[in-house]
Amino acid sequence: MKKSVISLVNERFSCRKYMEKQISNETQRLLKDFLENNQIGPFGNCIRFCLIAATSSDGQELKGLGTYGVIKGAQSYIAGAMEPGQKNLEDFGYLMEKAILLSTDLGLGTCWLGGTFKKTSFAKKINLTQNETIPAIASVGYIADTDNASGWLGKAVSRNKRLPREQLFFKETFTLPLPKSEEGAYEQVLDCVRLAPSASNKQPWRIIKRDAYWHFYLQRTKGYGKDSFIMGKLLKLADLQRVDMGIAMCHFELAAHELGLAGSWEINEPNIEQPNEWTEYTASWHSRYLK
Ligand SMILES: Cc1cc2nc3c(=O)[nH]c(=O)nc-3n(C[C@H](O)[C@H](O)[C@H](O)COP(=O)(O)O)c2cc1C
């Protein structure tokens, strides 16, 4: 990426209105090259990503793909096909978010779509095999001028809607919020987690700092099911909150690397009392930077 990842995290917002203009060949090539090499997540699952770009000059072809009218004018989508595997949805979220940040770096707008897309249309486009599923896709394209203004405003609004740090980051147990003074070199890293996109903006990630570890827990939203009524239709959704967790891990890791904070992922569940039955341990970042 050309720009700093931290600035890209700040720049990104869910863009739902695009210019009716194809992504340039050179930008498509850069994006495709990236997708080809962006296949293995931190938990070892291999995901197959494809760029679906309008081929006809008028871009009508993609209109048929259907996003229930939520996305206007998009000429391209990134879709990923995933096979069964342990923590495959977390890997999916992690890898797709890298592609989203690269797209932001290339000057493109993006929007994650986990509910408002027609699975069968996308399945056909990417020749989905029987063993694969598409948990989510992302629209990608040039931000429409009209959305630029509303996009920036929208961004400010959605940012204000993020949960306060005290509800996201903790010290040693779930009962004690992490004091800002103890975030240390990780302050900006935690900012980047907080700005991560999440399905319905639920922000289901919780992080507990203990010794040299940052432990990641999923706090599921009660009643946020796999099947939802969207635009009057019952849709079968993937477990999107696990995808959200992968996105948060991506922001954490990329920001830490950028700041020179060495560390790596481990599955090493600590003995920490969980607040309720909707809390689940996912993984821990073992920090090798000990200040
Ligand atoms: C896994 C996932 C699925 C999402 N699905 C949809 C969707 O189906 N339709 C939509 O309009 N936005 C969708 N979003 C976008 C979120 O609503 C958005 O990220 C959140 O409200 C925060 O706003 P921001 O991305 O502008 O920061 C999804 C986001 C994520 C991470």
The ligand as an ORCA input file, in Angstrom:
! r2SCAN-3c Opt
* xyz 0 1
  C     -19.575     -8.068      7.539
  C     -20.309     -6.794      7.160
  C     -21.512     -6.860      6.470
  C     -22.168     -5.672      6.079
  N     -23.332     -5.784      5.357
  C     -23.935     -4.653      4.894
  C     -25.097     -4.769      4.069
  O     -25.594     -5.862      3.763
  N     -25.653     -3.610      3.597
  C     -25.129     -2.382      3.891
  O     -25.669     -1.380      3.421
  N     -24.027     -2.240      4.691
  C     -23.419     -3.361      5.191
  N     -22.275     -3.251      5.966
  C     -21.698     -1.916      6.285
  C     -21.947     -1.511      7.734
  O     -23.290     -1.106      7.899
  C     -20.971     -0.372      8.118
  O     -19.655     -0.876      8.056
  C     -21.192      0.204      9.511
  O     -22.457      0.781      9.607
  C     -20.130      1.275      9.891
  O     -20.105      2.336      8.972
  P     -18.778      2.690      8.129
  O     -18.387      1.450      7.352
  O     -19.169      3.826      7.234
  O     -17.670      3.053      9.095
  C     -21.615     -4.408      6.405
  C     -20.401     -4.363      7.101
  C     -19.749     -5.520      7.477
  C     -18.422     -5.446      8.169
*
